[in-house]
């Protein structure tokens, strides 16, 4: 079985979803391929929740500047860690809601499976060959280690 489209985007992480927004400005004839969970690592467990936690720490740290502004009592402030983490988790849930809804929103244009490049303008996903004028590769990455250093 084969399928022809104008554009294939491989990867539904932050870069793939950014590419999707651009592609949709020009065509509806596309496929978004994703291997694994629909929802970005950045939104779920990476950059975005960590930045929310860092911002909470920065807000707490600013208490050291209160005295210069005539605000007294900063030394009595304390961080309620469970409340801080609850806020981060709530924000995280909002971050991932959009990416997790992508397959339903796109219908048949969202394909779950691992893409394998076959040649120029051709790839294979779950036994289906897809031909495209353009292929955008945004598969993400995983950290690696060098064993012989």
VONU-777170 format. One record per residue (C-alpha): residue in one letter; x, y, z. Coordinates in Angstrom, 3 decimals. Layout:
VONU-777170
res:x:y:z
A:X:Y:Z
...
end
This chain:
VONU-777170
res:x:y:z
X:0.000:0.000:0.000
X:1.272:3.524:-0.728
X:0.204:7.083:-0.158
X:1.201:10.381:-1.820
X:1.244:13.726:-0.049
X:2.905:17.079:-0.525
X:4.791:17.083:2.788
X:5.718:14.596:5.497
X:6.862:15.774:8.918
X:8.691:13.115:10.918
X:8.464:13.833:14.637
X:5.781:15.514:16.721
X:7.997:17.166:19.312
X:8.513:20.897:19.610
X:10.345:21.186:16.269
X:7.877:18.942:14.434
X:4.883:20.869:15.754
X:6.538:24.132:14.765
X:7.065:22.715:11.264
X:3.412:21.620:11.239
X:2.252:25.181:11.897
X:4.338:26.426:8.961
X:3.263:23.639:6.588
X:-0.423:24.265:7.376
X:-0.025:27.849:6.175
X:0.600:26.491:2.660
X:-1.113:23.121:2.331
X:-3.481:20.630:3.919
X:-1.828:17.801:1.983
X:0.578:16.584:4.665
X:1.216:13.755:7.085
X:2.691:14.048:10.571
X:4.487:10.873:11.656
X:5.270:10.207:15.303
X:6.882:7.223:16.981
X:5.700:6.874:20.554
X:3.662:9.078:22.849
X:1.970:12.112:21.277
X:3.165:14.939:23.484
X:6.533:16.588:23.552
X:9.325:15.686:25.941
X:9.977:19.410:26.322
X:6.407:20.056:27.495
X:5.991:16.916:29.594
X:9.249:16.458:31.483
X:11.879:18.707:29.949
X:12.403:22.378:29.347
X:8.988:23.783:30.156
X:8.311:22.239:33.600
X:11.929:22.782:34.631
X:11.692:26.461:33.686
X:8.489:26.772:35.734
X:10.322:25.308:38.736
X:13.316:27.597:38.185
X:11.005:30.620:38.032
X:9.488:29.641:41.396
X:13.012:29.469:42.837
X:13.849:32.857:41.318
X:10.687:34.371:42.814
X:11.624:33.030:46.248
X:15.191:34.285:45.877
X:13.960:37.830:45.149
X:12.926:38.077:48.808
X:16.543:39.120:49.449
X:15.825:42.373:47.577
X:12.656:43.254:49.509
X:14.448:45.281:52.178
X:15.824:47.692:49.565
X:12.224:48.425:48.536
X:11.094:49.012:52.098
X:9.305:45.670:52.291
X:9.882:44.043:55.679
X:9.469:40.478:56.861
X:11.146:38.653:53.973
X:13.152:36.524:56.392
X:9.894:34.929:57.593
X:8.906:33.746:54.110
X:9.158:30.035:53.380
X:8.738:27.924:50.280
X:5.817:25.483:50.393
X:7.456:22.821:48.224
X:4.304:20.673:47.726
X:2.430:23.804:46.564
X:5.309:24.807:44.277
X:5.367:21.335:42.704
X:1.560:21.285:42.377
X:1.780:24.542:40.406
X:4.517:23.132:38.165
X:2.453:19.973:37.523
X:-0.655:22.025:36.722
X:1.342:24.114:34.253
X:2.845:20.949:32.758
X:-0.619:19.473:32.244
X:-1.570:22.604:30.310
X:1.614:22.419:28.233
X:0.968:18.819:27.099
X:-2.755:19.174:26.440
X:-2.206:20.684:22.980
X:0.329:18.155:21.646
X:-1.683:15.216:22.999
X:-4.736:16.429:21.032
X:-2.861:16.531:17.704
X:-3.740:12.985:16.481
X:-7.459:13.521:17.005
X:-7.323:16.960:15.397
X:-5.415:15.741:12.329
X:-7.274:12.468:11.847
X:-5.705:10.383:9.055
X:-2.976:12.979:8.609
X:-1.503:11.849:11.964
X:0.338:8.550:11.589
X:1.745:6.624:14.538
X:4.848:4.601:13.778
X:8.563:4.735:13.141
X:9.538:6.268:9.803
X:12.276:4.707:7.709
X:13.699:6.643:4.786
X:13.689:4.612:1.569
X:15.127:7.181:-0.806
X:14.520:10.718:-2.043
X:10.922:11.653:-1.276
X:10.022:8.185:0.010
X:9.625:6.656:3.433
X:7.996:3.668:5.075
X:5.776:3.869:8.157
X:4.060:0.800:9.621
X:4.195:-1.034:6.296
X:2.840:1.907:4.281
X:5.094:3.632:1.764
X:4.602:7.386:1.680
X:5.812:9.542:-1.206
X:6.205:13.268:-0.651
X:7.526:16.321:-2.426
X:9.167:17.384:0.857
X:10.179:15.488:3.991
X:10.916:17.425:7.172
X:12.960:15.480:9.707
X:12.369:16.514:13.319
X:12.760:13.188:15.154
X:14.202:14.584:18.380
X:17.242:13.174:20.083
X:18.447:11.091:22.973
X:21.604:11.683:24.971
X:24.433:9.283:24.345
X:27.634:8.439:26.114
X:31.072:7.673:24.783
X:32.200:4.340:26.166
X:35.892:4.765:25.390
X:36.858:8.103:26.887
end
